């Protein structure tokens, strides 16, 4: 039997723990938060979901690759953010699309978009469905669009061509992370882009949302890996020339990157790939004071060493993820290369960290045999927690907890003030929302570091009130977003805008740019059917 994805939550359905496992986590939460032990709630069943009937019939031209099946509409309804999981766990799939189209070629995709434009039907591009910001939701019923079609690109999933001389590959947009990596591996190559959603998200989704990968410096976003893009719009094909660089005016690829499906559906891209690494070095550094660790991360980011990982965990993050329980902040460093040994790089990074009062009791670990070892110790604990986090959120939702994350980026000079303001605002919002008298749990880590600033990523856990969890969460999310805006940070570093971040994105972008973006959309999507409500009205 084929393994099934959860219809309401993240990942594989068989990863949801049984009642005994959930009760064990509930006991831990009660101790950590000082609350009564939450009771596991029964998980929903897909055969108990009531859906609104489709608002339209499948047109004959789309019938070979289009469906109105209930399970397909359910699985294409929400993304995988906290709000989505709560709605899904409650059996609420009122936002389901009316139809799901799975085009197998660009010609079939053109048919879908042409029919949507002619019929006034919203077209929602859908890759892996891993959006956490409402990026794959249909517009509300009763508005301008009476019907919506989810356009699933999953059938376009192949590596079509590899250029080993230029080290680039032409890859279809529906390929998931594992699918494209397995195909590139036969050529000794890797795209080297590993977001937390890697297992299920797609290349097209990464491009459309300017996704950030796991690596902390240098090539951090998918932007850095795009050589050219091909996209189908209601007005025709958009394809940029394949070039290593160009100074010929504004770059067409830059408009596609981060466009979140409002201009067209990405079908393929030439991507810059790399030789698979053979040399690796890593080290774990502990700090008694978080500000000293921040200074060390900044110094390493500005030293031109470009570590693959420079992930800083504050004491709360370190404790939540079982990395350190003694109140230490922890800096996880890693380097990798296909070309050269890395003793000098990790040695210099360690020297910088130790000069900032860090300590590395185990010293660096170095490997030059091409084998990617499973990390041990603190780094191993972090990696396990990182991979498990989306599944843990499923469980927390089933216990009635409020558990979510938000991320941002700011310049180094602004980080101390931003961090203080965010922590105060979120803890106060948790208390005001009645989600924890002690302000719940709030942790911070750096996911990426740049010479001019970090990308802080915050995690909060609080106690939900039955039936009011979404209202409580919204108050906390609003307080966090206002604190980011007030302190000169971005509303999103790598989670995209979607519908969730629109109010703050509208304030962050220049007004004239908003007008230019509307004009661009009018040029390629005059009927306005592509992902209405995302980025612009």
N, C-alpha and C positions, 0 to 999 in steps of 0.2 A: 504494500500500500504506500502511495506517495505521501511524503511528509507534508502536513498542512500548516499554513500560517494561521495565526490567531486572527479571527474575524473582527475582534474588538480591541486588541492590544498589540504590543510590539512583538515581532518575531514569531518563532515557532510555537504552535499551540501546546506541544508536549513539554515545553519548558515552564509552564505555569505550575507552581508547587501545590501539593495537596494540603489539606486542612492542618495536618500536624506541622508541616513546614511553615505555614503562615502563622500558626499560633506561636511557634518559636520566635519568629521575627516580631510578632506583636509584643511578646514579653520583653524583648530587647528594646523596642521603641518605648514601652511604658517606663522602663528604667531610665532611658536616655532623656526623655522629655518630661518625666514626672507626671504622667497621666495614667488614667485607668487603662488596663490592657484592652486594646480594640479587638473586636470579634470579627473573624473572617466572614465575609458576605458571600452568598452563593453566586457562582459565575453564571453569566447569561448563556443561553443556548440559542444557536442560530435558528433553530426551527420555531423558536418562540418570538421572533422579531416580526413586528407588524410594519410594513412599508406603505407609504402612499403609492397608489397605482401610477404607472407611467403616464405622463401627460401627453404622449404621442406614440404612434406606432412606428415600427422600424420601416424606413423607406426601402423599396425593393433594391435600389442601387447599393445599399449598405448591408443588406441582409446576409451576405456570405461571411461578414466579419463583425457583425454587430449583434448584441443580445440585450434582452430586458430581464434576464434571469435574476431572481431575488438575491442569490448568493454573490453574483457579480456586482450588483448594485450596492450591496452591503459592503463588500470589500473595497469598493471605490468611493465610499462616502466621506470618511474623515481621514486625516493624517495620523500622526503618532505623538502629538503633544499631550500635555496633561489634560487639557480641556477635552481633547478627542477621546482619551482613554476613559475619562469619567462618563462622557456621553455613551460611549460604546458599552462600558460595563453596565450602565443602566438600561441598555437595550434601546437607546434612542438613536435611530438612524433616519430621522426625519429629513436630513439633508442629502439623502441618496440621489445620485443622478438618475435621470429617467432611462437612459440607455448607456451601454458601455461598448465602445468601438475599439477593436484591436486591429488596426491596419497592418498588413503584412508587406507593404511596399509604399513608396512615396506616391504612386498613382492612387492607391486606396486612401491614403491620408489626404490627398488633394480633393478626392471625392467627399470625404467627411467635412472638410473645412468649407468647400463650396456649397454643400447642402446646408450647413449651419448658417452661413452668411445669407443664403437665399431665403431660408425659413425663419431667421431670427432666433436661432437656438444657440445658447451659450455652449462653447467648446472649452473643456477644462483639460489641458494637457496633464498626463498622469504617468510618472515613471515608476519609482518603487513605492510611492505612497508614504514616504517617510517624513514629509513636511511636519514641522512642529509649530508653524505659524499660520495655519489656515490657508496654505497656498494651493490646496487641491480641492477646496470646497466650492460647491455651486453657489451662485448668487441666490439671495433669499427668494422663495416663492412669492408670487404676488407682485413682483417688481417688473422691470422692463422685459425680462426673459421668463417666459412661462415654462420653458423646458431647458434641460441641460444634458449634454453628452460628455462622459468622461472618455478622453482619447488616450488609450493605453499604448505606449510605444514598446512594450515588452517583446513583441515579435521581431523587432529590429535589434538583434543582439550579437552581431558577429564582428570580429576583427576582419575587415575586408582586404587590407593590404598593409604590408610592412616595408618600409624603406630603411634597411640596416645601415646604409651609407650616411644618410642624414639623421638617423635614429629618430624616426617618427613612424606613426601608424595611423591608418584610417579606420576608425571604429564607429560602429553604429550606436546611436544614442540610447537605445534600450538595453544595452549590455550592462549588467550589474557588475559590481566590483569583482567578485570571484570569477565571473564568466570572462571578463576581459583579461584579468590577470592570468588565468589558466591558459588562454589562447596566446598571450604574449610570452609566457614562460617557455613555450616550444621554440622561441627565437632567442632565448637567453635574455629577454627584456622585461621591464616592468614599467608601468605608468607611475608608480610610487605615489599614489594618492589614496590615503586610507582614512576617510572620515569614520566616526563611530557607527554610522549607518551603512558602512561598506558592504555588509552582507546582502543588503536588499536594495540600496539606492542605485541609481543608474547614471551613466555618463551624461546623458541629456539633462537629468536633474541637477547634477553637479554644475554644469555650465549655466543652466537657467538661474541657479541660485547663488552663483559665485561661491561654491562650497569650499570650506577650509578642510584640509587633510590633517592627519595626525602629526605631521612633522612640524617642528616648532619654528624653524627659521628658513630663510632663503626661499624655496619653492613651497609656500604655505597654502596658497589658494589655487584652485583649478585654473584661474586666469594665467598663471605662470606657465602652464603646460599646453595651452591652446595654440596651435599653429594656424588653423583656419576652421571655419564653421560652415555647415550647410543647413539651411532651415527652410521649411515650407510655410508660407504665409497664405492668407486668402487671396492675395494679389499675385502670387507666383513664388518662385524660388529665390532665396537669398543665399548667395555663396561667396565667400571671400577667397582671395587668392592665397595660395600656400607660400608663405614667406617666413624667414627667420626674424625679420624686423623690417619696418618701413617707416619713413617719415612723410608719407603721402597723405597729409590731412588727417582728420579724425579717423580712427581705425574702426571699420565696420564691426569687427569682432567685439570691440568694447561695448557696443550698444546691445549686442546679443547677450553678453555675459551679464547676469543679474537681471535679465528682462522678465524672468518669472512667468514665461508663457503668454505675455500680453501682445507680443509682436509676431509670434509664429511658433512652430513646433520644430525643435532641433532634431534632425534625422541622422546626421553623422558629423564627425569632426576629425581632422588630422591633429594628432596629439604628439607632443614631444615625449619620447620615452627614453629610458636609461638602461644601461647594463645592470644586471642584478648584482647587488653588493656582495663582496667577499670578505671585506675587512670590517670588523665591528669593535667598538670600545664603549664602555659605560661606567658610570660611577654614581653613587648615592651620597648626597651631602646633607648633613643635619645642622640646623641652626637653632639656637636658643631663642632668638628674636626674629619675628617675621620681617621687620623693616631691614635688618641686615641681609636677610635672604633676598629681599627685593633688590637691594643695592648690588648684590652679587649677580643676580640674573641680568640686571641692566649692564653691568660691566662685561659680562660674557657676550651679551647680544651686541655690544659695541666694539668687541675685540676682533670681529671678522673671522671668527672660528666656525660659524654656521653649524652648530650641533643639530643633529636630526631631532633630538629631544632635549628640551630645556624647560621641563615642566615643574613649576613651583607649587607646592601644596601648603596652605596655611595650616596651623595646628588642628583646626576643626576638620578640614578635608583629610588630613593625614590620619586622624582618629577614625572618621567615618569609614575610610577605605582600608583600615587595618594596616596602615603603613607605619605609623608611629603612635604610641599611646602615652608618651611622656610629655606632651606639650610642645614637641619640636615642630618646626617647619621643615619641610623636606624638599630638596632640589634634586630631580632626577635628570641626569645627563646621559646622552647617548650620541655616538658618532657612527657613521657608516660610509663605506666607499667601495666602489668596484675597482679602484685603481691603486690605492696606496695604503700602507699601514698607518695607524692612527694614534700611536703612543704620544707623539708630540702634541696633537690636538687635545686629547683628553687630559694630558699632563698640564698643559697651559690652563685649560678651563678649571681644573682642580686647584691649581695655584691661585687663580683669581678668587675662587670660592673660599679657600682657606684664609686668604688675606682679608676676607670679609667675615671672619670668625666662624666659618663653617668647619665641620669635621667629617672626615670620611674614614670611618674605622676599618672598613674592609678593603680600601684601596680600589683602584680601577680594575675592571675585568676586560681582557683583550682577547679577541678571537680572529684568526686570519685564515680559516679553512673553508670559508664559504657557507658554513652551517649557521643557521639562525637559531641560537639556543633559546630555550624558554628561560626568561629572566627569573632570578631567585631573589629571596630576601624582600626588601622594601619595594624594589622595582617589580618583582613578581606579584606581590600583593596588589600594587597599583594596577598592573595590567589586567589581572583577574577582575578587579573591581570595575575597571573601565569597560570591559566587555560585558560584564553582568549588569551594569547600571540600568539599561533600558528594560531588562526583564524585572529588575528590582522595582522599578516604577510601576509596572503592572501589579505587582504584589501589594505595594503601598496603597494604590488606588483601591484594591479589593478590601483593604482594611479601613478605608475611610480616611486615609491620611492625605494631607496636601503636600505634594512633593514635586518640585519643579526646578528648572535651571533657567538662567538668563546670562547672556554674555555680551561683551562690549570691547572697545579698544579706546585708549586715550594716550596722550603723550606722557612721558615719564614724569615731567614736572607736575602734572595734574593728578597722578595716581594717588598720592597720600590723601588729598582732600576728597577725591572721588570715593575712595574706599571708605573713609570715615562717614561720608554722607550716605552712601548706599547702605552700609550696615545699620546706621541709625534709622533710616527710612523704612527698611524692610522689617526690622525687629519691632518698630513702633506699629507698622501696619499689621503685623501678625497679632499683636496685642489688641489693637482696635477692632480687628476682624473677629476677635474671640477665638483665635486659633492657637492660643498658648500664652499664658500669663508671663512666662519667662522669655518670650520672643522667639520660641522655637529654636531650631538649629539652622545656622547660616555659615556656610563655608565658602572659601575662595581659592581658586587655583589659577595659574597662568597657563593657558593652552598654547599660546604663541608669544614669542618675543621678537621685537624689531629694534633696530638701533635707536629709533625715536619713541618707542612706547611698547607697553605690554597689551595683551588681550586677556583681561580678567574674566573668569567664568565662575558664576556664583550658583550654589546649590542651597535650597531652603527646604526644610521639612517642618511641618506643623500639624496640629491635630484638627481634623475637620469636624464640622457639625453636620450630622446626618441631614441630607437634603439641601444643605446650604454651601457645600464645598466649592462650587463654581463661583458663587458670589464672594466667598472669602478669598479664594485664589485671585479673582479679578482685582480685588482691593490691594492685595499684596503686589501683584504684577504692575498695577498702575503706579503704586508708590515707587517701585524699583525703576520703572521707565522714566518717571518724572525726575528722579534723582540723577539718572544718567544724562538726561537732557540738560538739567540745570548745571551740571558740572563739566560740560563740554565733551562728553563721550558720545560714541555712536550708539544708536538703538540696536544695532546688530553687527557683530563682527563676521559671523559665518552661518547664522540661522535663517537669513533672508528676511524679507519684509512681510509677504503674504497679506492677510487681512488683519492679523493680530497687531502688527507693528505700524499700521498705516498712520494713526494719529501722530506718532512721533517722527515717522519718516517724512510726513508732510511738512513738519517744522524744521527738519534737519536739512533738506535739500533746498537749493536756491529756487525762488519762485520762477525765474525765467527758465531754469532747467525743466521745471514741471511743464511749462508751456511747450518747450521744445519736445519733450517726451510725448505729450499729447499729439503734437503735430506728426511725429514719427509714427505713432499708432494709427492715426487717421490715414497715413499714406499706405500702410501695409494691411490694415484691418478696418476699412471704412465702415463696416457694419458694427464694429465694436464687439464681436462675439467671443474673442479670445480672452479667457480668464477675467471676466468683468469684475471690477472692484479691487483688483490687485495693482499696487503701485499708483494708479491714477483712476479717476472716475471716468 
